[in-house]
Amino acid sequence: MQLTQLLEGMIERNSGDLHLQPGSPPMVRIGGDLTPLTDDVMTDDQVRDLMRQMAYEDAQIRLENDRSADFSFEMPNTARFRVNAFYERDRLCMALRRIPIDIPPFEDLNLPSAIGEIAQSQRGLILVTGTTGSGKSTTLAAMMDYINTHRQDRIITVEDPIEFVHKSKKSLIAQRELGTDTPTFIDALRVALRQDPDVILVGELRDATTMRTALQAADTGHAVYSTIHTTNASQTVQRMIALFPPEERDLLLIQLAANLEAVISQRLAKTVNGIDRIPVIEIMRNTPVIRKILIEGDPRMLPKAIANQDQGMQLFDQHLAKLWKAEIISGTESLRLASNPEALSMIMRGLSTRDLAASLVG
């Protein structure tokens, strides 16, 4: 199988993901569902040959040592791909995520206006959360591009691997890739503080050390962006607290209250045409009420505060209700993605806005 033909077929079918696995045909994800790209069943040798065509030597060494490896691959002037190669029953498999060459603007992503306001923040920790494939990277790239277009800042990114490639506009931007340009996120983050940054993007906050350094960077006047694999704002705060030993948690809560600027959590919903997908967004901002909850250390109270929609905040289910009312997504899809399907069902039957907020967190 020719690599170019597979990738071109993926692009022609407007697919975001390609899966290559021996014993199965190449599979692409379209509108959230997997479907064969061709009828040809792949062999071990074919998958390994495709790996050699895409991966540089360091990635191939990491694959054999660690049994998995992340790297990026580019078709010039067409698209970039984030690749994860891994072994399954001692057979090499690959999952490719397509990354457009051009970074889509906010208006093309159907993101709430509050995200544009958050991107104007001069300091603080801003987290974009969600499961794999929920669109976190695209939202972060759009926020970096907004800063790059409108502000004269120094932007440092640390990614694993580099996905969207940014060109300096008003800002001066440097992108560092894990493994190629720096050994670890924490090393890159520490060094970044010596590189006169205004904005730092860390691909993922994976441990307490990285999170502690990110909070310190935010505390010293930088805007720090990152991701965590959590499903909503309250779970994000709970995950951050759980990373630290009990004796450090009081200090952590004070740091979060002072420096956590926003949590943007994201899911993707199928639109009524069954093909396109649209982001469903939960937004938490550091309002006085949120700050008080963080200091008190009770994340269970966050949904109630978010539901009041102060400063553009919203729960997932509030956004789902809006999309359903606008006939952008179906009722079935709304309930499938809802955090509280029973409460959302009541909302769809006609509760008031005040009742909406109360029922979603009841």
N, C-alpha and C positions, 0 to 999 in steps of 0.2 A: 504494500500500500504506500502511496506517495503522500508524504507529509503535507505538501502544498495542497493537494486535492482534498484531503481531510479538513484542513483549516478553512479553505475556501468554501467547501460545502457547509461547514458550520456557520460561516458568516452569511452565506446566501440564505440560509434558513433562519437567520436572525436568532441564533442560539447563543446563550451565554456560557454554556458548559459542554465539554466533550470528555467522555470517559472511554479509556482504552484498556481492555482487559482480555487476556487470552481465553479462548473458548466462547467469546461473545462478539457480536458485531460492534463496530464503533457506535456509541450511544450519545445523543445530544439531548439537552434539556430545552424544551420549547414551551413557554407559558407555564413553567413549573413541572412539566411532565417529561419523563425520559422516553425517547423514541429512537429506533435504529437509524443511523445515517446511511448505511449501506446494508446489503444482505450478507456481505462477506464476513465470515467468522475469523477473528484474529488469532494468530499463533504467537507463541512465546518469542520466537525469533523476530517477528514483525514488530512487536511492542518494544523489544530491546533495540532494534534498529532505529525506531522513531526516537527513542530516548537519546541515542548517540547523536542523532541529527540536531536535537534541541539543546542538550545539556553541555555546559562547559566541564572541563576536567574536574574541577573542585567539587561540583555537584555530583558527578559520578562516583567520586571517592566517598563523599558523605553518604550517598545512597548505600554503598556496600558496607560502610562502617556502622551506620545507624539504622539501616534497613528502610529508610525513608529520606527524602530530601525535597526542599522547596527551592525553586529557581524561576527565573523569568526568561521568556523567549519572545523575539520580535520578528514579525513579517514587515519589512520596510514599507513605510507609507500606507500600511493597511491596518494592523492591529498588534497589540502586545498580548501576551498570555502569561498568566501566573500558573505554574505547573507544580503539582505535588506528585512525586514518584514514590511508590511504596511496594512492599512485597505482601502478597496474599497467598498463603499456602506455598510459599517459596516461588511464586510466579510474579514477575514484574507487572505492575499496573500503573496507570497514570490518570490524573484528573486535571484537566485544563480549564481555566477560567479566562474568558475573553475580556480584555480591557481595551476600550476604544482609544485610538490615538488622540482624538480631541476630547478635552474635558468638558462634559456637558454643563451649561450654566444652570443656576437655580431654577429659572422659569421652565426649563425643559424637564426637570426632575420632579415637578409637582410637589416641591417641599413647602411646608408652612413658612410664612414670612418671618416668624420668630427665629428661624435658623439663620437667616440673613442678619438679623439683629445680633445674634450670639456671635457670629463671625466678626463682628465689629469690636468685640471685647479686646481690651488692651492687655489684660492679665487674667490669671485664673486657670484652673484645670477644667477642660471641656472634654467630656467622654461621649463617644458614639458607640452604642452597644447593640447587640443583636446576635442571632445565630449565624452560622456560615451561610453565605448566599443571600443575606437580607439586604445587601446594598450599602453596608457600612463604608467600604472603601470609596465608593462613588460619591457618597455624601461628604466624606472627609476631603476628597479631591476637589469637590466643588467649593468647599469652604476655603481651602488653601488657594484656589484660583481666585476667589473673591478678594482675599487679602492681597494676593500677588498683583491683582488688577487695580486695586483702589488705595493701597498704602505703600509707603516707602520703608519697608521693613526688611530685616534680615531673617530669613526662614531657613531652619535646619530640619530636615526630615531623616528619620532612621527607620528603615522598612525591611521586611523579610518576606519576599523580595520586594524591590521597587516595582510598583504597579503603574500608576499614571505617571508619566514623565512631564515635569513642569519646566517651562522656559521662563527665565527671569523677565518680568515686565517692569512694573514700578518697583517691585521688591527684588532683592537679591536672594536667590534660593539655591541651596545645596542639598542634594539627596544622597544619602549614604545607605548602602545595602549590607545587611547582616551577612557575615562570611566573606564578603569581598572587600568591603571598606572598613569594617569594624568587627571584632569577635563577638560582642554581646550588646544587647540594648543598654545595659547599665553602663558599660564602658563608653558607649557613644553619647549617652545622656550626660555623663559627668564631663566629658570633653566638650560637649556642645555649650556648656555654660561658660567656657573660655573663648568661644567663637563669636562673641558679641551678638547673641540672638535676640530677636524680639518675639519670635514665634518658634516653638519646637513641636514637631510631630513625632511621637514615638509609636511605632506600629502596634504595640500591644503592651499593656501592663500585666506582666505574667507573675510577678512575685512581690513580696513586701519591700525588698530592696529597691526595685525599679519604681514602685509606687511612692516610696518614701522620697526618693530623689526627685520624682516628678512634682510632688507636693512642695518640696523645697524650692524647686525652680519657679513654680507658680507664686510661692510666697515672696520671692525676691523680685517680682515684677514682670515675669514673663507670661505669655499666653502659651499653655501647654495642651496639646491635643493628643488623644490616644483612644484606644478601643479596649473593651472588655467583652468577653463572650457571656453576656447576661441578657435576660429577656425584657427587663423593665427597670425603671429607676430605683424602686425600693430594693429589688434583688441586687442591683449594682452596688448600692451602699452596703447591703449585708455582706456581699462578697468582699468588698474592700476591708470591712471591719474584721472579717474572719481570717484574712491574711496575716493579721498582726497578733502577737501574743497578748494575753489579757492585760499585762502590766503596761502595755503601750497604747491601749485603746482609748483611754481618756484624752491623751495628747492627740491621737489621731482624729478624734471627733472634733476637737478644737480646730485642728488644721483643715479638716473637711469643711467645717462651717465658715472658715475664713477664706478658703481658696477654691472650693468646688463651684465653678461658675455655672455649669449646666450639664445635664445628662440627657442625651438624645438617643432614644431607643427606637429601633426600626424593625418592621416586618414588611413583607411584600404580599400584596393581595392581587388576585386575578380580577381584571376588569370584566364588565358584562359581555365583552366580545369573546372571552375565553382564551385570548391569546396574549394581550398586553398585560403588564403588571404595574402596579402603582404602589409607592411607599405608604405605609401606615405608620404614623409617628407618635410616640409619647415624648413629651418635653417637660423636663423639670428644670427650673431656674432657681438661683439662690436668692429667693425673696426673704424678707424678715421672718415669715412663718416657717419656711423651709430651714433657715439657719437655726432657728430655735429647736426644731425637731432634730437636726443633726447634732447639736450640742447635747441634747438630752439622750441621744443614742437609741431612739426607737423608730427604726425605718418603717415599721408597720403603719405609722401615722402619715407617711408621705403621700399615699394615694388620695387621702382626703384633702390634703392641701393642694395637690396638683389639680384635683377636680374643680377647684374654684376658678381655674383658668386665668389667674393673675399673670400679667406680663407674657401672655401667649402660651402659658402652660396648658397641657391637655393630657388626658389619659388615652391609651390605645382605643378604648371602647368609645370615647367621645369622638375621636377621629373617624372610627368605623361608622358611627351613627351619621356623621356628616357626609361621608362618602356614599353611604346607602341612600340617604335622603336626596342626594344630588344624582342618583341613579348611575353612579360610576361603577359601583360594585353591587353584587346581588345580596339579598338577605342571607342566603345560604353561606356565601363567602364571608360575610360579616360575622356570622355566628361561629364559623369555623375558626376564625382568628381571634375571637373575643377572649379577653382575660376572664370575663364573667358573662358567659352566654345567657344565663337566665335573666340577669339584670338588663343586658342589651336587648333581649327579646321584649321585655317590658317597655323599654324606651321606644323601640320600633312600633309598639302598639299605641304610642301617643302620650307618654309622660312629659311633663313640662321640663324646662331646662334645670330648674331648681331640683326637681325630683330626679332628674338624670344624674346629677352629681351625687346626690344622696344614695341612690340605688347602686351605683357603680362601686361604691366603697362600703356598702352595707354588709 
